[in-house]
Amino acid sequence: MPVVLRHEGYRFFFFSTEGESREPIHVHVRKAERVAKIWLEPQISVADSYRLKSSELRRLQDVVEANQELIRSKWHEHFGD
């Protein structure tokens, strides 16, 4: 489970098995019991979330937007495409 970045206690990561059933580029976010999955394609949006307030989700989307080139680069590096 490669961690792409950490921000204010949140961990942004991929599951290593995700490259097989190819979904669009996305990142998982976790802080304790709060989790989310955020798409980067076709646009940055929340796929699903658990125990996160809407204000947190907006901030997390902003973090993803600010770091989208890093996330995309790490996705391609990890999954080899």
Secondary structure, 3 states (H helix, E strand, C coil): CCEEEEECCEEEECCHHHHCCCCCCEEEEEECCEEEEEECCCCCEEEEEECCCHHHHHHHHHHHHHCHHHHHHHHHHHHCC
